[in-house]
Amino acid sequence: MERLNSKLYMENCLIMQENEKLRKKAQLLNQENQALLSQLKQRLTLGDQNVNNATSSFTDLNLSTTTSKHGSSTSRK
């Protein structure tokens, strides 16, 4: 019985060591995941800003085109 307990104790110790290794690995993977998620959010934010800037430019072009059309039609009246 004592030999069985010793064997089970050793197996338990090995399992706990393996669990600790896996826990550390999971923590590192979580940190890497958070860093990648942060980078993705930054890129998406920059992409949204670029899209907004491009949309503003197009809007400005449309406004200037519309204004020049209205300006010329107003001068005809």
Backbone torsions as a table, in degrees:
resi	resn	phi	psi	omega
1	MET	NA	-40.8	179.7
2	GLU	-65.3	-37.5	178.5
3	ARG	-65.9	-38.7	177.1
4	LEU	-64.5	-42.3	176.9
5	ASN	-61.7	-40.8	178.8
6	SER	-64.1	-42.3	179.1
7	LYS	-63.6	-45.9	178.7
8	LEU	-64.1	-37.6	177.9
9	TYR	-62.6	-44.8	179.5
10	MET	-64.3	-42.5	177.4
11	GLU	-61.9	-40.6	179.0
12	ASN	-63.1	-42.6	177.9
13	CYS	-61.8	-43.2	178.6
14	LEU	-63.2	-41.7	178.6
15	ILE	-63.6	-42.0	179.1
16	MET	-64.9	-38.5	176.8
17	GLN	-63.7	-44.4	178.7
18	GLU	-63.0	-40.8	177.3
19	ASN	-61.1	-40.7	179.0
20	GLU	-64.5	-41.6	176.9
21	LYS	-61.1	-45.3	-179.4
22	LEU	-66.1	-37.2	178.7
23	ARG	-63.3	-43.1	178.8
24	LYS	-65.3	-41.7	178.3
25	LYS	-63.2	-42.0	178.3
26	ALA	-63.7	-38.5	178.7
27	GLN	-64.6	-42.7	177.8
28	LEU	-64.1	-42.3	178.6
29	LEU	-64.3	-37.1	178.3
30	ASN	-65.4	-42.5	177.9
31	GLN	-62.6	-42.8	178.3
32	GLU	-63.8	-41.2	178.7
33	ASN	-61.9	-43.2	178.8
34	GLN	-63.5	-41.2	178.8
35	ALA	-63.6	-43.6	179.1
36	LEU	-65.7	-39.3	178.2
37	LEU	-63.8	-40.1	178.0
38	SER	-63.3	-43.9	177.5
39	GLN	-62.0	-42.4	179.5
40	LEU	-62.3	-43.1	178.8
41	LYS	-62.7	-40.1	178.0
42	GLN	-62.7	-44.6	-179.9
43	ARG	-64.3	-40.3	178.4
44	LEU	-65.6	-39.7	178.3
45	THR	-63.9	-44.2	178.0
46	LEU	-65.1	-38.8	177.7
47	GLY	-63.3	-41.6	177.5
48	ASP	-63.8	-39.3	178.9
49	GLN	-65.4	-41.0	178.6
50	ASN	-64.9	-40.5	178.2
51	VAL	-64.9	-43.1	179.1
52	ASN	-63.6	-40.6	178.1
53	ASN	-64.8	-41.6	178.9
54	ALA	-65.8	-41.4	178.5
55	THR	-63.0	-41.1	178.2
56	SER	-62.7	-40.5	178.9
57	SER	-63.0	-43.5	178.5
58	PHE	-65.4	-39.8	178.7
59	THR	-62.7	-43.9	178.5
60	ASP	-61.3	-41.1	178.7
61	LEU	-63.8	-41.5	179.0
62	ASN	-64.5	-40.2	179.9
63	LEU	-65.6	-42.6	-179.0
64	SER	-67.6	-35.3	177.7
65	THR	-67.8	-44.1	179.7
66	THR	-65.0	-41.4	-179.5
67	THR	-63.7	-42.5	-178.8
68	SER	-67.2	-34.2	177.5
69	LYS	-67.0	-44.6	-179.8
70	HIS	-67.5	-37.1	-179.3
71	GLY	-63.8	-41.8	-179.3
72	SER	-72.3	-34.9	179.6
73	SER	-72.3	-31.9	179.0
74	THR	-69.3	-37.5	-178.2
75	SER	-70.2	-24.8	178.1
76	ARG	-71.4	-31.9	-177.4
77	LYS	-73.4	NA	NA
